[in-house]
Amino acid sequence: FGVGAGAVPAVAVPAAPAVAVKAAVPKGLESFYGQTVEWYDCGATGGMEKSAEATAFKCAKVKVPLDYSQPDGQTIEIAMKKHVATGSIHRGSLFINPGGPGGSGVQYVEAAAETGFAGVQGSYDIIGFDPRGVGSSTPITCATANGTDPAGGADQASGDVAFEELAPQVTTSFSQMEADCAASTKPVGLLDHVDTITVARDLDVLRALSGNEKLDYLGISYGTYLGAHYAELFPSNTGRMVLDGALDPSISLYERQAGATKGLERALQTYVGWCQAGQGCPLTGGTEAGSQQVRDLIASANQSPLPSSEPNRPVTGTEIRAAVMYSLYGDEQTWGSLTSSLDEAINRHSGSLFRQITEQTVADVVNTAAVRQAITCLDYPVDGDMAVWSARHQEIKHDAPTFGGMTAIVDLGCQAWGHNGTREPAPIHAKGAAPILVVGSTGDPVTPYEWARSLADQLDTGRLLTREGNGHVAYGRAAACTQLVDTYLLTGELPSPGRVCRDET
């Protein structure tokens, strides 16, 4: 696909020298970096099950320290799954991370091999891994909280409830979830060691054990936060790195949540405008009036849930909000299903199509609310107090009336959870790393474009590629942008400074 006229000569990153300089092994970790990896055939099952016959996938589990400050102490397992390169020219391994936090790379690599990575899977073994605490690695387990969000009940009324009313319920819910997970998770102490810095250290062990002197990496969404921290910790081990749908590591947890929430609100307005310009849109008036009709539907369904194709499972407003949010991760190619769902709900008083979307979102959630909570709360210190959080609650409900109701509870939720970070957010420079390609989409609903611009500016060797378009992340969504990323990964040729790619029309 073409990428527009006026191509500018691009800068190339040299390939690794024929005789690679061996990456240093951190002192005290020699046994982990030197362990034998036993890869075995495994199928596209979403897990690590062995296959009796040869397949396109190989699986392995390796050991890492629970606590890197005590390498002689307890160990945990990290699960890897790779799709073996299909071509004759082999570039080594490309590690991928789907975001989350809490997303399963073991599952993601299957989807990547099937659809999204066609341009590079001939040359790369594509490796997904489950970060510590997730899925097939040593997991966080919770007897009763699996798949549930402790704030979900509060969410049903959060649009109208004062923060002071919400706070005790949030505190109790997260405290109970923590107690449940702490009692069920083994080894004891895992909840204190699932932060992103520690996962980056695991990733360097995986790099070495896969036979790579440098880490070639593609991270999306939260995976950009992991990749940036890896480059900061191990700049000389960083190879060709792509960070798509970037988080800004210099902002606070609340700023991160508020930025995503406001981005969703903007995306809703963009969708409403698109819907009203087409056929069969049930939303009337301008974009603000149409957005209000979505909020009215959510409020109405929380009072009186909509019947669905499953008689005993009516659809609540909270579920409709989640389905709308999930739909906004897409773009004009997928928004039609949201229009159909809204039309059915508003004009025929049925939630059957929304039920289908919520079933899809449940299928896509590969880990629990507890895993997200554990990782997020260790990555940030608790910021603020009840007075600050109450003021934020009012502010974000005004700025993001559809999605903002639960945003201000993030620090309160982490305080109640009790396993908290101490490191203040700070810019990441990754001095000495190879060039890092940061990709940002102008209409990204949850990782606003300005975050990509900020991260590219922070990184000493950052290069920004701008995608003009809607939807979360660019890779695999827009062919012209995907081609530029593939070219960088395969040849080291960066897009020229200021390069813009666009969706096909």
Buried (B, 14 or more C-beta within 10 A) or exposed (E): EEBEEEEEEBEEBEEBEEEEEEBEBBEEBEEBBEBEBEBBBBBBBBBBEEBEEEBBBBBBBBBBBBBBEEBEEBBBBBBBBBBBBEEEEEBBBBBBBBBBBBBBBBBBBBBBBEEBBBBBBBBBBBBBBBBBBBBBBBBBBBEEBBEBBBBBBBBBBBBEBEBEEBBEBBBEBBBBBBEBBBEBBEEEBBBBBBBBBBBBBBBBBBBBBBEBBBBBBBBBBBBBBBBBBBBBBBBEBBBBBBBBBBBBBBBBBBBBBBBBBBBBBBBBBBBBBBBBEEEEBBBEEEBEEBBBBBBEBBBBBBEEBBBBEEEEBBBBBBBBBBBBBBBBBBBBEEBBBBBBBBBBBBEEEBBBBBBBBBEEBEEEBBBBBBBBBBBBBBBBBBBBEEEEBBEBBEBBBEBBBBBBBBBBBBBBBBBBBBBBBEEEBEBBBBEEBBBBBBBBBBBBBBBBBBBBBBBBEBBBBBBBBBBBBBBBBBBBBBBBBBBBBBBBBBBBBBBBEEBBBBBEE
